[in-house]
Amino acid sequence: MTEVFTNVIGDVAELRALYREPSALVQTKKVARIDDVTRRFVAGSPFFLLATADAEGNCDVSPRGGPPGFVHVLDERRLAIPDLSGNNLLDSLSNIVANPHVGLLFVMPGRDETLRVEGSALLTTDANLLARWDDELRTPRLAVVVEVNTLFIHCAKSFRRGRVWDPVSWDELIAPDNCEMVVEQLGLDVAAGDLRAGLETNYARDLANDRPDRP
């Protein structure tokens, strides 16, 4: 039987009443352009999370990684992201076609603050744009261009609560290997260790294929 909850929040005023007002600094920290310091942060980040939603509002979050600087700042309003090898489900890309609104969370290893970006995205196979990655990566099939509406630095509390960058805490984590989860969820007739070995082989192949395709 599905549990029925009481006191469900029904409007923003009711929600706001539960929390203190954000500080003056927090209220003014959202900006609408990519300045020099933001450009340098993006240039140094090797990883971000891409949030998308389909036409009905069903949400998805996808991890995206590459060598630092793999996300290019085109100008003070636009970012360009190469689409590198993935699982080929194309969830994020299909969502962008249906609903261009996206959110990005740039992560810098070892740092607790992150950069949040919100904007509208499009997919392009523009040859001049794709050629930007020729020296560092294989030419991508397409690029995601994000026109920035707002961006701001997100505080460190979540990363510090989770002790994300604290190696001591990693030894305390208790969780199944992802391959164990796949075997159980899909009822596969294969050992998790064998699945892991095959997966690592595929990772190595696909990552090698990300290298520039020029001799």
C-alpha positions as CSV (number, residue, x, y, z in Angstrom):
1,M,0.0,0.0,0.0
2,T,1.4,3.4,-1.0
3,E,2.0,5.6,2.1
4,V,0.0,8.9,2.1
5,F,1.9,11.9,3.4
6,T,0.3,14.8,5.3
7,N,1.3,18.5,5.2
8,V,2.5,18.4,1.5
9,I,3.9,21.7,0.4
10,G,1.5,23.3,-2.1
11,D,2.9,26.7,-3.0
12,V,6.1,28.7,-3.0
13,A,4.9,31.0,-0.2
14,E,4.4,28.0,2.1
15,L,7.8,26.7,1.1
16,R,9.5,30.0,1.7
17,A,8.0,30.2,5.2
18,L,10.1,27.2,6.2
19,Y,13.4,28.8,5.4
20,R,15.3,32.0,6.3
21,E,15.8,34.5,3.5
22,P,19.0,34.1,1.5
23,S,21.8,36.6,2.2
24,A,22.2,39.7,0.1
25,L,25.3,38.2,-1.6
26,V,23.4,35.0,-2.5
27,Q,20.5,36.9,-3.9
28,T,22.8,38.8,-6.3
29,K,25.2,36.1,-7.3
30,K,23.4,34.9,-10.4
31,V,24.9,36.6,-13.5
32,A,24.0,36.3,-17.2
33,R,27.4,36.2,-18.9
34,I,30.6,34.3,-18.9
35,D,33.4,36.6,-17.6
36,D,37.1,35.9,-17.5
37,V,37.2,34.1,-14.1
38,T,34.3,31.9,-15.2
39,R,36.0,31.1,-18.5
40,R,39.1,30.0,-16.6
41,F,37.1,27.8,-14.3
42,V,35.4,26.1,-17.2
43,A,38.8,25.7,-18.9
44,G,40.1,23.9,-15.9
45,S,37.2,21.6,-15.3
46,P,37.4,18.0,-16.6
47,F,33.9,17.0,-15.6
48,F,30.3,18.3,-15.4
49,L,26.8,17.0,-15.0
50,L,24.2,17.8,-17.7
51,A,20.6,18.0,-16.7
52,T,17.9,17.8,-19.4
53,A,14.2,17.0,-19.6
54,D,11.9,15.7,-22.3
55,A,8.8,17.4,-23.7
56,E,6.7,16.1,-20.8
57,G,9.2,17.3,-18.2
58,N,10.7,13.8,-17.3
59,C,14.3,14.6,-16.2
60,D,17.6,13.1,-16.8
61,V,21.2,13.8,-15.6
62,S,24.2,12.7,-17.5
63,P,27.9,12.8,-16.5
64,R,30.3,14.4,-19.1
65,G,34.0,14.3,-18.9
66,G,37.1,15.0,-20.9
67,P,40.5,16.7,-20.7
68,P,40.5,20.0,-18.9
69,G,39.2,22.6,-21.4
70,F,37.1,20.1,-23.4
71,V,34.2,22.5,-22.9
72,H,34.9,25.5,-25.0
73,V,33.8,29.0,-24.2
74,L,32.7,30.6,-27.5
75,D,31.9,34.0,-26.2
76,E,30.4,35.6,-23.1
77,R,27.0,33.9,-23.6
78,R,27.8,30.5,-25.2
79,L,29.5,27.2,-24.3
80,A,30.3,24.4,-26.8
81,I,30.4,20.8,-25.6
82,P,31.7,17.9,-27.8
83,D,29.6,14.8,-27.7
84,L,32.0,12.0,-27.0
85,S,31.5,8.2,-27.0
86,G,28.8,7.1,-24.6
87,N,26.1,4.4,-24.3
88,N,24.3,5.5,-27.5
89,L,21.0,5.7,-25.8
90,L,21.0,9.4,-26.6
91,D,18.8,10.3,-23.7
92,S,20.3,13.8,-23.2
93,L,20.5,14.6,-26.9
94,S,16.9,13.4,-27.6
95,N,15.7,15.6,-24.7
96,I,17.5,18.6,-26.0
97,V,15.8,18.2,-29.4
98,A,12.4,18.0,-27.6
99,N,13.1,20.6,-24.9
100,P,16.2,22.9,-25.1
101,H,16.3,24.0,-21.5
102,V,19.4,22.5,-19.7
103,G,21.3,22.8,-16.5
104,L,25.0,22.2,-16.0
105,L,27.1,21.6,-12.9
106,F,30.8,22.0,-13.4
107,V,33.0,20.2,-10.9
108,M,36.7,20.8,-10.2
109,P,38.4,17.8,-8.5
110,G,39.5,18.6,-5.0
111,R,37.3,21.7,-4.7
112,D,34.0,21.8,-2.8
113,E,32.4,24.8,-4.7
114,T,30.9,24.1,-8.1
115,L,29.7,26.2,-11.0
116,R,26.0,26.0,-11.9
117,V,24.9,27.1,-15.4
118,E,21.3,27.3,-16.7
119,G,20.4,28.0,-20.3
120,S,19.1,26.8,-23.7
121,A,20.9,24.2,-25.8
122,L,21.0,23.2,-29.5
123,L,22.7,20.4,-31.3
124,T,24.9,21.1,-34.3
125,T,27.2,19.3,-36.8
126,D,28.8,22.6,-37.9
127,A,32.2,21.6,-39.4
128,N,34.0,24.7,-38.2
129,L,32.8,24.2,-34.7
130,L,33.6,20.5,-34.6
131,A,37.2,21.2,-35.9
132,R,37.9,23.1,-32.6
133,W,38.6,19.7,-30.9
134,D,40.9,18.3,-33.6
135,D,44.1,18.7,-31.6
136,E,42.9,17.1,-28.4
137,L,40.1,14.7,-29.3
138,R,38.7,12.8,-32.2
139,T,36.3,15.0,-34.1
140,P,32.9,14.6,-32.4
141,R,29.8,13.6,-34.4
142,L,28.1,16.8,-33.0
143,A,28.4,19.5,-30.5
144,V,26.0,20.8,-27.9
145,V,26.0,24.6,-27.8
146,V,24.5,26.2,-24.6
147,E,23.4,29.8,-24.6
148,V,23.7,30.8,-20.9
149,N,20.8,32.5,-19.1
150,T,22.3,32.4,-15.6
151,L,25.4,31.1,-13.9
152,F,26.7,31.2,-10.3
153,I,29.0,29.5,-7.9
154,H,27.3,26.9,-5.7
155,C,28.4,26.7,-2.0
156,A,30.6,23.8,-0.6
157,K,28.2,22.4,2.0
158,S,26.9,19.4,0.1
159,F,30.4,18.3,-0.9
160,R,31.7,18.7,2.6
161,R,28.7,16.9,4.2
162,G,29.4,14.0,1.8
163,R,33.2,14.2,2.4
164,V,33.4,13.8,-1.4
165,W,37.1,14.6,-1.7
166,D,38.2,13.0,1.6
167,P,40.0,9.7,0.8
168,V,39.5,8.5,4.4
169,S,35.8,8.5,3.9
170,W,36.0,6.4,0.7
171,D,37.2,3.4,2.8
172,E,34.0,3.7,4.9
173,L,31.6,3.5,1.9
174,I,29.6,0.3,1.7
175,A,27.9,-0.2,-1.7
176,P,27.8,-3.0,-4.3
177,D,29.9,-2.8,-7.5
178,N,27.8,-1.4,-10.3
179,C,28.2,-4.6,-12.2
180,E,26.6,-6.5,-9.3
181,M,23.7,-4.1,-9.6
182,V,23.3,-4.7,-13.3
183,V,23.4,-8.5,-13.0
184,E,20.8,-8.5,-10.3
185,Q,18.5,-5.9,-11.9
186,L,18.5,-7.5,-15.3
187,G,18.7,-11.1,-14.1
188,L,21.8,-11.8,-16.2
189,D,23.3,-15.3,-16.3
190,V,26.9,-14.0,-15.9
191,A,29.2,-13.4,-13.0
192,A,29.6,-9.8,-11.9
193,G,33.4,-10.1,-12.2
194,D,33.1,-11.3,-15.8
195,L,30.8,-8.4,-16.6
196,R,33.3,-6.0,-15.0
197,A,36.2,-7.4,-17.0
198,G,34.3,-6.9,-20.3
199,L,33.1,-3.5,-19.3
200,E,36.7,-2.4,-18.5
201,T,37.8,-3.6,-21.9
202,N,35.0,-1.6,-23.5
203,Y,36.0,1.5,-21.5
204,A,39.6,1.2,-22.6
205,R,38.6,0.9,-26.3
206,D,36.1,3.8,-26.3
207,L,38.5,6.1,-24.4
208,A,41.3,5.3,-26.9
209,N,38.9,6.1,-29.7
210,D,38.5,9.6,-28.2
211,R,42.0,10.5,-29.3
212,P,42.5,12.6,-32.4
213,D,41.9,10.7,-35.6
214,R,44.7,12.4,-37.5
215,P,48.0,10.6,-37.9
